[in-house]
Every structure is written in structure tokens, then in C-alpha cells.
């Protein structure tokens, strides 16, 4: 297995990339299709909530069920199921079926995507080792961010030129190719006694007691989901469009530069296997930088100067975000026991799915009462305080207190 680990990792990441590309194109086309068919933002929002709720609620259960299974077989089976499901969706779209039927199929697809993501996280951990794990996650960052840059553009062009039917057809092809590539991954079977053992989430309690710093970092990821997620959806539009009256193009450019910063740093971590600063320093720097950016919007700086500052901060923040996410996921893969990784990542996915919309909701409500830039600054102050308190005395780089 050791001799093939490099090629197996590449197959797993390539299969994931192909699957993500189809999903990403569909994600950008779905809102456009729903809005066209319903002509109502409220109805579109309700459909999206209906589609995502089952995947969120079932995440803990999926973590339990997937843990005893061969993750390669899971990923192949999930890709085949997704291809078949999208085949049914294509038939519904071509026959102009009821919208609730299509939304129901997409809700099932979201559950399968959740299971695929959990399986991928564990499989990448099983195929790598502590020595090459950060490089692997750097390569994963390159793949993920590359897809994040290309999928929306491709999805928009395909949807406007050929319609939603073409998006669904491309998804069928992408899931088929993804499953085909994953078939060639070599992965050892788990012993029968491990496969048949009963599991529950109570087993995480003694693990967290044994490794309290993992629990602290788990709480930090929750804080980041709560306080950092609203930046793209609420704070950046509030500052750029509402406060400074820039066009939507400038907002799009800001997001593009942020992803470019993430992509560049992912490549650096893949190439050199280490970042410039510690995880704690990166967390504090990123929050301090974004907090200052939010508060500075209240000073009525010249629009031209603020534009330059904002775009520079986006590149730096994207770079720091990669230097946070990649070492963090590598640390979890190293420290969380293989026997409980599916449950751990499922619980992390569940909390993220709950806290991200909560953070966006709170940010939106508070930004209506006060300035979006001020709320952005305060949210980052909260991150600074929580990171300082939770990481005080701990060092992720040598796993010591």
C-alpha cells in the first residue's frame, strides 16, 4: 500500500474534483432555475431550505453508518447513486415535472453529497500518513479552490447557453467519471470485528477528555463558522455596495482575489509542506486584519484608497485562511483516532451546517440595526478573544502545552 499511496491519493482527489465540478455548476444554476420558475425569492429560499435540511439533520447518523464501511466502496456507490438520481432528474426536467418533485430528488442528492464528503475526509486520512498529510491537504486545497474558481463560470455559461438540462447531463457524466477513477484506488479491508462493532457518539467523550486540545480546536472551528461565514454573504456586500456604492463587479472581484489567495497558499503548502506562521498567529492575524478593515469603513476613507486596501486584504486573508484550514484539518486527521473519524467529521459537518446559517442570520439582523462594517469589526473581535482564550498555552505545531 505504501508504494501506491501517491497515486491513490491523486486518484481520490481527482475523483473528488470531477464530482465537485459538476456539483458546483449545478449549485450556481439552481438559484437561477428556481427564480425563473417561481418568480419569487421567498419560494426559492423555501425550496433551498427544504433541500438542505435532510442532509444537515442526517449528518450524525451518516457518520455512524459510514464508519464501519470501506470508504472507497462508499464513494463509488455514492457516485453511481448520484448518476442514477440525476438521470431521473433529467427525465423530470425534460418533461417539465412539478418543482416539488425535482426539489425532493435534489434533497436526496444533498444527503448523498454529505455522505460523500464524510467518506472523502476519512479516505484521504487513511491513504496518507503524518509525514505527507499537510502536503496532501495542500493539494486538496489547490483542487478545491481551482474548482471554486471555474465551476461558477462554467455553470453560468452552460446554463445561459444550453439550459438546466445540460447542467444535469454534465453532472451525470461527472459522477460516472468520478466513480470510475475511484474504482482504481487500493484500500485495505477492515477486519470483521471492527466492521461489526456497535458505535455511538458517547465514545467521543473519553476521546475529548484524553485530548482536550482537540476539543478546543473543535470549538474554534465552530466559532469560525459562526463569526467568519457572514463575511462573504453580509459584510462584504454591506461595506462595498451599501457603504461605498461600488458595483457588483467589484464585489465579485473581491471574492475572486480571496480565492486566488487561498489557491496560491495551497500551492505553497503543497510544495514546501510548511507555512510561515503558527496556526494561532494566522488566526489572530486574519481576524485582526478583517476587523480593522470593517472598522476602517466607518472612517469614510477615499473610495479609491479603500478599494486598493480592500483588495489587498482579500488576497492576504485568502492566504491566511488556507494557512488556517490546511494545518487544522491535518491536525485533526493526525490526532483523531481512525476508529472514530467518521463520527468526528460528521459531527463537525453537522455543527458547521447549523452555525453557518445562524451566523449569517445574526449578522444580517445586526447589520440592519448598525453599520455592516461595525458588526464585521465586532465579529472579528469575538474571534480574537475566543482564539486567545481557547489556544492559550497550547501549540498545535508540536502538540504540546
N, C-alpha and C positions, 0 to 999 in steps of 0.2 A: 504493500500500500504506500510505503514511504516514497518509493521510486516514482509513483504516478501522481503524487499529491499535487504537483504543479499543474499538470494537465487537467486533473479532475476539478480543481478549483476554477480553472479557466472555463471549463465546460459548464459548471454550476453558475458562474457569474454571467456567462454568455446567454445561457438559457433564461436566467432571470432578466437580463437586459431586453431580450426579444419579447418576453412576456410583458414587461413593464412598458415597452414602446407601444404595444397595442392598447394596453390599459390607459396609458397617458393620452393617446389620441382620442380614445373614447371619452375620457374624462372632460376634455375640452369641448367635444362635440355634443355631449348630453345636455348641458345647460341651454345650448343654442336650439337643440331639437325640442326640448320641453317648453321653452319660451315660445317657440314658433307654434306648437300645437295647442298650448293652453292660453297664450297671450296674457299670462298672469304670473308675476313674480311670486306671489303668495302660493299659488298652486305648484309652481316649480319647486319652491322651498319645501313644501309638504311632501312632494314626491321624493326629493333627495333625503329628507329625514326618514321616510318610510324605507328607503333602500338601504340606508346605513345602520339603522337601529339593530336589526338582527345580527349583523357582523360584530357590532360592539358588545351586545349582550351575550353572545355565544363565545366570545374570545376565551374566557376562563375555561369553559367546557372543552373547547378545541385543544387548549394546552394539555389538558388531562388525557384526552383521547389520542393525541398525536405522539405523546411521549414514548409509548411502547412500540411504535411502528418504525419501520425503516424509512428514513426521511427522503431518500431517493425515490423509493416506490410511491411515497405520498405525493411528491412533486409531479411525477409522471402521471399518476392517476388524476391529480387535480387539473393538470393541463388538458388531459383528454376530456375530463368532465366539462371544463370551460369551453373547449372547442365544440362539444356537442350542444352545450347550453346556448352558445352563440349561434349555432346552426338553427336551433329553434327560434331564437330571437330574430334571425334574418328572415325566416318564414313569416313571423308576425309582422315585421316591418314592411315586407313586400306586400302583405295582404291588408295593410292598414288596420291592424287589430287594435282593440281597446288599449288605452295608455296604461291602465292599471295592470293588464296582463304583462306588458313589457317591463313595467316597474317591478313586478313580482319576480320575473326572471332575473332582472338586474340585482335584486336583493339577494337572491341565491348566489349570484356571481360574486357579490361583495363578501359573502360568507366564505366562499371558496378562495377568494383572494386573501382573506385574513388567514386561513389555514395555510396557504402557500407561503405567505410572509413568515409565519412562525416556523414552518418547516425549513425554509431557506436559512433563517438565522441560526438554527441548530445545526443544519447540514454544513454550513461554512465553518462552524466551530469544530465539527467532527473531522473535517477534511484538512484543517490547519493545525498548527501547534504554536506554542507560546513564542517561539523564535520568529515565525513568519506571519503571525496573526495581524500585527499592525500594518504590514505591507499589504496583506490580503484585504484588509478593510480600507486601505488607501486606494487599492484598485477598485474595490466595490464603490467607493466614493466617486471615482472617475466615471464608472459605468452609470451610476445613479444620476449624477449631475449632468452627464452627457445626454442621457435620456430626457432629463428635466428640461434641457435646453431645446432639444429637437422635437419632442413629441407634441407640444402645443402648436408649434409652427406647422408641422406635417398634418396634424389633426384639423387645424383650421383650413388649410389649403384643400385637403381631401374632402372635407365636409362641404365647403362652399362650392367646390368644383363638381363633385360626384355624388354628394348626399350621404346620409347616415348609413345607407345600405353598404356603401363601400367601406366605411369605418368598421362595421360589423364583420364584413368579409375579411378584411385585413386582420382583425382580431382572431378569427378562426385560423388563419394561416400562421399568425404569430404564436398562438398556443400550440399548434401542431409542431412547429419547428422547435419551440422551447422543450416540449416533451421528448422530441426525438434526440436532441442534444443531451438531455438529462439521462436518457437510457444508457449512455456510454460511461457514466460515472461509476467508478468502482468503490463500493462501500460494504464493509463487513456487516453481516447479520448480527443482531443482538442475541445473547443466549436466551433460551426459552424461559428460564426462571425470571429474568429481568423483564421480558415482554409481558408475563402473566401477573406480575405483582400489582396489587391494588395501590392506587395513588390518590392523594388528596392534597389540598393546599396547606393543610396544617403542618406538613413536612417542611414548609418554608420557614416556619417559626424558629425551630432549633438551628437552622442554617443561618438565619439573620442574627441569632444570638451568638453563634460561633464567629461570624464575620460581620461585626457591626458597621464597618466602613462601607460594605456593600449596601447595607440598608440606607446609610446616609447618602450614598450616591444615587440610590433608587429614589429617595425623596427629592434629591436635587433635580433629577430628570423630570419628576412631577412638577417641581417649581418652574422649571424652564418651559414645560408645556403650557403651564397656566399663564406665566408672565411674558414669555417670548413670542408665543404663537400669534398674538394680536398685532404684531408689528406690520406684517405684510397686508393683512386684511383691513386694519383700522388705522394704525398710527401713521404709516407712510402716506396713505391717501389723505388723511386729515392734515398732515403737515404740508405735503407737496401741492395738493389740489385745493383744499379748503383755505389754508393759511396763505400760501404763496401763489395760488392761482396758476400753477403750471398745468400743462396739458396732460392728458392720459399717456401720451407718448413718453414723457419724462418719467412718469411712474413705472412704465414698462421698462425703460432703460435702467432705472434703479434696481429693479428685480433681476434684470439680465446681468448687471455688474456684480450683484450679490452672488448669483450662481457661478459666474466666472471666477470670482474669488475662491469659492468653495472648490471648484474644479481644479484650479491652479494648485491649491494647497494639498488636495487629494493626490495629485501627481507627485508633489514634493515628498509627501509622506510615503507614497509607494516607492519612490526612487531611493530615498535616503533612510526610511524607516524610523525617523525621529523628527519631532517638531522643535521650534525654537524655545518655547517656554513650557512650564508645567501646566497641568490641567487647571489647577486653582488660579494661576496667573492669567491664563487665557479666559476663564470665566469672568474674573474681575475686570480685566481689560475690556472685554466685549461689552459688558453691562455698563461700565463707566463711560465708554465711548458713545454708546447709544443713548445713555441718559443725558450726557452733555449735548448730543445732537437734538434731543427732544426739548430740553430747557432752552437751548440757544435759539430755537424757533420763536420763542417769546420775545427776543431782543430786537426783532424787526431788522435783521441784517439785510444788506442789499441782496436782492434776488439772485443776481449773477454770482456773488460771492458764496451765498448759501447753496446754490446749485453745485458749485465746484466742491464745497465742503461735503455736501450730502453724498455726491457720487464717490468721492474718495473714501468716505466712511463705509459705503456699501461694499466696496472691494475689500477693505480691511476686515469688516465684520464678517463677510463671507469666508475669508481666510481663517479668522479666529473660530468661526463656527465649525469648520472642518477639523481644526486642531482641538476642538472640544469633543465633537461627536465620535471621531475615529478612535482616539485613545480610550474614550469612555466605553464604547461597545467592545473594544479589545479587552479591556479590564474585566468586563462582565463575562466575556467568553472564557477568560483565563481563570477567574475566581469562582464562578458559579458551577457547582458540580454537574457533570454531564447528565446524571440521573434526574435532575430537576430543571434542566434548562428550558424545556418546552413550557413548563408551568411558569417559570420566571419571565420569559419573553411574552407569554400570553397575558400575564398579569400586567406587565409593563405596557403592552398594547392596549389593554382594557383601560388602565388609568389614563393613558395618553388620549384615548378616544373620548373619555369623559371630561378631562381637564382642558383640552384644547378649545372645544366649543364654549365651555364655561368662561375661559379667559377672554375669548373673543366677545362674548355677550357682556361681560363686566366692562371691558374696555370700551365697547360701543356705548353703553349706558353712561359711563363716567365721562366720556368724551363729549356727550351731548350736554352734560352739566358744566364741564370745564373745557379748557383747550386740550386738543388731542396731543399737542407737544408736551404739555404739563403732565398729563396722565402717562405718556410714554416715559418721561423722566422719572416719575414716581414708581412705575412698574420696574424699571431697571434698578432703582434704589432698593426695592424689595429683594431683587435677585442678589444684589451686592451683600445685603445684610444676611440673607439666608445662606449664601455660599460661605461667607466668613464664619458664621456660627456652626454650620454643619461640617465644614472641612478644617476647622481649627485643630491644629495639632496632628493632622493626617497628611500623608504624602502618597499619592497614587503611584508615583514613578518607582518607588522602591517598596511599596506596600507596607509601610511602617508608620507607626505613630510616633 
